[in-house]
Amino acid sequence: MVACLALLVLAAAGAEAARGSILPERIGDYAREGLSSVAIPAGDYDLLEEYGVRAAERSEYSNPAGRKMSVEAFRFSDSEGGHAAYLWLRPAGAVKSSLGESVSRPELLSELHTDVGGGATIASWKNYVFRFFGAAPRTEAFERVLDRLPEVDPTEPGPDLCGRGCDAASVRILLGPVSLARFAGRIPPSVAAFRSGVWGRIARFETPAGPVSRITFEYPSVEAARAITGGFRKLPGAVVRTSGRKVGVILDPANADTADDSMQDIADDTAAQATIGWDPVGVAPPLTVEGVMTIAFAGFVIGAGIAVLRRLVSGRKGIPDHTISLHLGKG
């Protein structure tokens, strides 16, 4: 009965979506033949609901050559939820699809995510996710579909920062207790403390000691992240690191070095910020680009000064030139 209810809810959402024209009558040379509900099991519907699904529609298309194309379209309340659903719905072993190539608008190259695998092509754009079965439209035809979508969230989801050794196909977004139980079930919802503005992600990392899964949570403020850290540290086998508003957790790592190596790329606030360290005293932050530039400039100035002095001394006293080596080490 619960499973049927989930189908009815999505079918009703799909009917509403049809009135709002999620999918058009035509996609390129494909003409729509009919509408149907999107078959989603009850447990999966709970996940999509947490991700913010607002409408779902399935349409059947065919072209003059007799080719068939089934299309599922999902609209989410925001782009973050849509991207989370895309990562989950992406077929296992999927590779980049040509659907996202050769777009006419340059901004779509970064905004449109497309993959193909398992007999399906999946595309994510803003707060929409599409799945194509049997065939997929040409890029220019799909662009026209995107141009006419209603209620588009203008924002972009957060970047998929994966880091060294990360398996990109393993990334899943945690937006509440349902996704937490599905993908990181050892962490209680009370410890994660999901509320407005809290975001999480889990990804698998390959290390010399074997694979580890890292869960990262981002909180509204540095103070909130620090206040919640104590609960994570009480979890059995947990290694916890914090960086600004973010908390990284690895459960049962092979050793502490493995955990530290897998949390080197936890960045604070924005993807553009250089990678920084974490709370424990005595851990030096990695050298930033600015630091490298400063040392390089200092070395240039020192080297130039030495060269000038050598020339002056050589000119005045006739001392032959000697090679001078400059070694920069830790102070």
N, C-alpha and C positions, 0 to 999 in steps of 0.2 A: 504494500500500500504506500509506503514511504517513497519507494522508487517511482511508482506511478505519479505520485504527487510532484516529484521533481520534474518529471517529463511534462506534466501539465503546466507547471509554472513556466518552464522554458518555452513551451508551445505558446502560451499566452503572451510571453514576452516577444516571441517571434512574430505573432500576429500584429502586435503593436509596432514592432520594428518595420513590418511590411508597410503599414500605413505611414510610417516615417521614412520609408524608402531607404533602408540600409543597402539592399541589393537592387540594382536597376533591372529594367526589362531586358536590356541587352548589355553584354560585356564583349566588346569587339564584334566578331562575327557570330558569337554565341547568343541565342535567344532563350529567354526563360520559359520553361515548360510547366513548372509547378512549384508549390511551396510545401514544406513539411516541418515538423518539429525537430529540434536538435536532441538526439538521444544521449543524455548524460546520466550516469548512475547517480543515485542519491548522495553517496559519499563524496563524489567528485563535484556535484552541484554545490554542496556546502563549501567546498574550497573556492569554487568560482564566485560564490556569493560573498565570501570574505574578501576576495579580490575586487569585488565591486561590480559584478556583471549586472547590466541594466536591460539588455535586450539580446536575443539570439534568434537567428533565422537560418534555415537551410533552403536552398533553391537548386533546382535541377535545370541545366542548360544543355543545348545541343547546337551544332553548327551545320551549315549546308552539306558538309562532307560526312555527316553522320557521327561525328565525335561527340561524346557525352562528357559533361563536366558538372560535378556536384560541388556546391560552395556552401560552407558554413561561415557565418559572420557573427561576431560577438562585439557588443559595445559595452565598455566599462565606464565607471564614473570618472576615472582619471587615467592618465598615461602610466602611472606607476603600477596600478592594478592590471592594466592591459599588458604591460611588459612582463609582469609576474606570471600571468596566464600563458603568455607566449613561451616563456622558458619552460613551463611545465608541460605544455601541449606539444612542444617540439619533439619530432620523432627521434627515437634512439638511433645513433649513427648518422644523423642528418648532416648534410653538407650545404654549403652556400648555394642558393638558387639563382639562376640567371634572371629571375623576376625582378630582383633588386638592382640589376645592372642597366646601364644606358638610359637612365631616367633623364627627362628633359629639364627638370628643375634641380640644380646642384644641391639644394638643401635636402632633397630626398635621399641622397646618397648616405647621409648620416642618420636620417630620421626613420628610414625604412629598413626593417630587419626581415630577411627571407631565408628559408631553408627548405630543402627537399630530402625526403627519405621515407621509406616504408610505404610507398605508393601515395604520398600526400605532399603537397607544397603548403607551407605555412608562412604567413606574412603578418608582421606586426607594425602598426603605424599609429602613433599617438595613443589614444584610448581604444583602438580597434584591433581585433585579431581576425584573420581570415584563414580558412583551411580549404584547399582545392584538392579534389579527388578525381582521378581519371585523366584530367588534363589541367592545364593552367593557362591563364590568358597571357597575351603579349604585354610587355611592360607599358606601352603607351595606352593600351586599353585599361589596364589596372590603374594607371594614373587618373584616368577620367572617373573611375569609381571613387577614388580617394577625394577627388575635387568636389563631389556632390554629397559627401557624408554629412549627416546632421549631428549637432552637438559634439563637435570636435574639441577636445581639451588642447589648448594651444601650447601647453608646457611639454617638456621632454622628461622621460624617466631618468633616474640616476644612471651614471655610466656603469658598465659591467667591469669594474676593476677586479682583475683576477690575480695577477701577480705571478711570480716565479713558481713553476711547478703546478699551477692551478689547472684543473680539468674544466674547461669552459662549459662542457656539456653537463656538468654536475651542478651548476649554479641554480639555486632555487631561492625565491624571495619569501620572507616570513613577514606577514602583515597582521597576524592575530593568532589566537589559540588553535584554530583549525590547521593552518599551515605549519605552525610550530609542532603540533602533534604528528602531522603527516611526515615532516622532513627532519625534525630534531626532537623526537619524542622524549628523550631523556631530560630535557629541560622543562621544568614545570612552568605553566603560564604565570604563576605567582612570582617566580624568580625573574622571568623576562619582563614582567610588568608592562604588558602592552597597553598603551593608551594613545591619545592623540599625539601624533608626531613621532612615534616610535617605529623604527624600520629595522628589519633583520634580513640576513642572508646567510646561506650555508653553501659551502663549496668543498670539494675534495682536492687535496694536494698530494702530489707524489713526492716523496722524500727518500733519501738513501735508506732510512730505517723502515720504509713502507708507507702506504697511504694513510693520511689523516684527514678528518673532516673538521673544518673550522667554521664556527658560527660567529658572525659579527652582528652586533646590535648598535644602532645609532640612536641617541637620545636627544631631546630638545636642547639640552644644555650640558656643559662640562660638569656642573654640580650634580645634575640628575644621573649622569653616567657614573660618577664616583659613588653616589649614594647607593646605587644598585649593585655595585661590584661585589660587596660582601656576600650577597646571596649566591652569586655565581661561584665564589671561592669555596663555599660550603658543599658544593656538589661533589660527590665521590669521583676521584680521578681527574678533576678539572684543573687545567692550567689556564690562567686568566691574565690578560694584558689589557691595559687601557691606553687610549691615545685621544686626548681631547674629549669629544662627545661620543667616542666609539669604544665599545668593549668587545674584545675578541676572546673566544672560548674554544679550547680544544679538549676533548674528553679522552682520557686514557692514551696519551701519546707514548710512543716507544721510549722517549727520553726527553729531557727538558730542552736540549739543543734542537731536536726536531720541532718542538712546539715553537721555539723562538724563531727558527728559520722560516716557519710557515706563517708567522705573524709580522714579518718585517715590513710588509706593504700596507699595514693598516694606516690609512691616511686620515687626517682630521679635516672636517668641514667640506673641502672641495677636491675634485679630482685633479685640479690644476696645482694643488699644493704639493710641495716636495714631500717624499716619504719621511716620516719622523719616527722617533722611538716611543717608548712607553714609560709608565710611572716609575718602576724600580730605580732607586738611586744607584749611580755608578754605571749605568748603561749609556754609553755615548751615542748621540744621534748620528745616523749616517751623514756623510758629507753631502751638502746640497750643491746645486749648480753654482749658486752664488759663492759658496766657499771655495769651490774649485777655481772659479774666475779670480777670486781674491788672491789665492796662493800663486796662481799663474802670473798675475800682474806683479805681485811682490817679487817673484823669482826673476821676472824680466827686468825690473828696476835694479835689483841687486846685481844681476849679471851685467847690465849696462854700466853700472857704476864701477864694477871691477875692471871692465874692459877699458874704460876711460883712464882709471888710475894706472893700469899697466902701460898704456900708451904714453902717459906723462912720465912715468918712471923710466921707461925704456928710452924715451927721447932725451932725457936729461943725463942719465948715468950709463947708457949703453948696455944695460942688463938684457941678456937675451930673453925672448919670450918663453914662458913655461905654461904648460897646461894646468889650469886651475879647475878642480872639480868641486861643485857645490852640492851638498847632500842635505835635504830637508827631512827632518825626522820629527817624532813627537816630542813636544817640550816637556 
